[in-house]
Amino acid sequence: MSNNRSGVFIGGLMLGATIGALTGLLVAPRTGRETRKILKKSANAIPELAEDLSTSVQIQADRLSASALRNWDDTLDRLREAIAAGVDASQRESQDLKRQTSVDDSDSLPQQLERS
């Protein structure tokens, strides 16, 4: 979860830095020619910035995916264990009921013979 938050934070930081730089350029006391030159350099840097942001997001997504996969595997293991425990308990209960029934039947057999 914190990996996802750090990816969002990095993305927000990069976006905020870009917006801040552009705002600073537009309100700075420079000539139009100087401002255009700086904006051109900044515009040329945007693809690199976007690539860095994309790489960062991809890394965070891969980490999140790996974490989700581990959590899913752990959940499946716990589910298998719970099912196996339920099957074992059911089989033991069934055996106990069969024994109980056979004991009850053997107890009632002498009484039936006495009545005959």
N, C-alpha and C positions, 0 to 999 in steps of 0.2 A: 504494500500500500504506500509506503514512504517513497519507493522508487517512482511510482506514478506521480506523486506530489512533487518530487524533485524535477521530473521531466516537465511538468506544467510550470514550475517555478522558473526553470531555465528558459523555456519558451516565452514566458511573460517578461522575463528580464531582457531577452533579446529584442522583443517587440517594443518594449518600453524604451530601450536604448536607441532604437532606430527612430521612433517617434520623437524622442527628446532631441536627437541630433538634427533631424529635419526641422523641428520647430526652432532650435537654436540658430540654424542657418538662415531661416527665413526672417528672423527678427534681429539678426546681427547687423551692425552698422557697416556694411560693405557695399561696394559698387555692384551693380547688376551683373557685370562681367565676372567678377570674383565669385559672387554667389552662384552663378550658373556653372562655373568651373568646379566649384566644390560639390554642387549638386550632381554634376556629371560623374565625378569621382565616387560619390556616395551611391549613385545609381548603378555604377559598375560593380560596386561591392555587394549589392543586394543579392545577386545570384549566389555568391559565396556564402552570404549570411543565411539564405534560404536553404542551401545545401547543408550547412552546419546544423541548422534547426531540424531539418529532415533527418539527418543522421542521429541527432540526439533523441528525437522522437522514436526513431526505429529501434535504437538501443533500449530505450525505456519500454517500448512495446515488447521486445524480445524478452526482457527481464520479467515483465508482467506475465507474459505467456508461459515462460518456464516456471514461474511461481504458481500460476494457476494449474499447470500440468502436474506439478508436485502435489498440490493440494488435492487435485482430483484423484491421483494415484493413492494418496493416503486415505481419502474417503472411500474409495473402492476396497482397499484392504480392510478397513474397519467394517464395511458392509459385509464382506465375505466372512470375516470372523463372527459377526453377529448372526449371520444366516447359519453358519456351521454350529454355533452354540445353540441356536434355536432348534435345529434338526436333532442334535444330540439330546437336548432336554426333552423333545417330543418323543424320541425313541425310548428314553429311560422311563418316561411317564407311561408309554404304551406297554412296556415290559412290566412295570409295576402293576398296572391295571390287569394284565393277563395273570400275573401271579396272584393278585388279590382275588380275581374271579375263580382261579383254579383252587385256591384255599377255601373260598366260600362254597364251591361245588363239592369239595371233598368233605367239608364239615356237614353239609346237608345230606350226603349220601348215606351215612350211618342212620340218620333220623328217618330217611325214607325206607331203609331196610327194616327198621324196627316197626314201622307202621304196617309193613307187609305181612 
